[in-house]
């Protein structure tokens, strides 16, 4: 029996909400944008790590390197660009809100533009997760995974290894 998409949904708790309850709009307003980005970064990295675990023959070291190549500001900025045409107007607004948020520090080795775009990307994933739209978050992740270059993905572009 292979570990398929439905199994992955069950594994990460999308079937029964094991990661917590869905927030209503008033509760969601109490979480600042950087809080949503913080959750979104974790959600996206969890998706990446689970998908990498499915890869046969991957060592721990290989999985870690592949995760770092995908979960960094430059890669997430480019992933956000790739997703933009697939997003609803509401999702685009969430990305814009995250991109335009005022953050007080950023890693030295990442451009301001990439960091802002990555924050928007992470905010979207956090917002989707916290509003109970885990299936939508995973749908967007699957699209990115299926459309990245097989030579390592968007993180191989300029700025690979930048953190958010």
N, C-alpha and C positions, 0 to 999 in steps of 0.2 A: 504494500500500500504506500503510495507516494504522499508527500506532504504538500498539499495543494493550497490554492487561494483560500478556500473555505476553512481549511485547517489553520491557516495563518490568522484569519479573522478570529477564530476561536482562541487561538494561542495568545493573541495580544489583548483579549478581553472585549472585543467589539460586540460579541454576542450577548454578554450579560452585564456589561458595565462594571467590571471588577476594579477599574481605575477610578471609580468615584461617580457621584451623581452628576447629572447635567445641571448646569446653572441657568437660571432664568435671566432675563435681560437686566433686572435690577442688580442681581448678584454679580453678573458679568461686568457691569459698570464699576463695581468696587475694585476690580482688578485693573491695574494700570497696564498700559501697552507693553512695557518691558516685561511685566509679569507674564503676559500672554506669549511674548517672544521666548521667554525662558522655558515655558511649558512646550511651546512649539518646537524648539530646538531638541528637547528631549524626545518628543513624539517622533520627529523625523529621524533622529539617530536610532531610536528603537526599531522603526521600520527598516532602516538600512541594516542594522545588526541582525535582525531576524532573517532578512533576505540573504545576507551573507552566510549565515549559519546553514542555510539550505544548500549552499554550493558544496558539491562533493569535492573532497580532496583539499579543502582549504585548511591551512594551519592557522593557529591563533595569530601568529605574526602577520600572515597574509590578510586575514580578516580585519585586523586592526589597521593595517596600511590602507586597505580598500575603504574602510569606514572613514578614516581621516581624509582620504581623497574626495569623499562625497559630502562630508559634514564639515564644511568650512565656509567662510564668508564668500570667497570668490565663486565656489561651486554653487552655493545657495543663491547667490545673486543671479547667476546664469540660469539656474533651475527656475527661479521666479520669472525671468524673462520668457522662458519656454512655456510656462504655464499661463501667462497673462491672457492669451486668446481663448483659453478654456474656462476662465473664471466668470462667475456671475458678476453683475454690477456690485452686489453686496460684498462679495469676496474681494473684488478690486478695491473697494473702499477700505476694507480691513487692511489690505496690503499697503495702501497709501498711508493709512493712519500709522502703521508700524514703520514705514519708511521715513515718515516725517517726524517721528518722535524725537525728543531731545534726550540724547544719551550723553553721559558725562565722560566716558572714556571709550577707547577702542584699541584693538591691538595695533602696534606700530607698523606691522608689515601688510596692512590692508588699506585700500583706498577708502576715502570717506564715502564715495558713491557705492562701492561694493558693500561696505558695512551697513549703510542705510538700506540698500536693496535686500540684503540678507536678513536684516531685522524685520522688514516687511514680510518676507517669505516665512520666517519663523512665527511672526504674529499670526499669519493666516493659519498655520498648522495648529497653533495653540488655541486660537479662536474656534476653529472647527472642532477640536477635541473637547473643549470646555462647553460647547453648545450642543454636545451630543451628536455631532456629525462625523463620527469616526469613520464611517463608510466612505464619506466624501473625501476625507483626508487620505484614506488608503487608496481611493481611486486616483487621486492626483499623484500620489507617490508611485503607484503602478505605472502611470503614464510616463513619469520621469524615468523610472527604471527601464522601461521598455524602449525609450527613445534616446537614451544616452549612448554615446559612442562606445563600442565594445572594448576600446583600448584604454578604458579607465574612467571615462565620463568627463563631465564638465570640470571636475577639479583639476584635470591635467592642464587646463588653460592657465593663463597668467594668474599668479597668486595662490597656487595650490599650497595647502598647508596653513592658510590663514585661519585663525580661530574666531568664533563669535562668542 
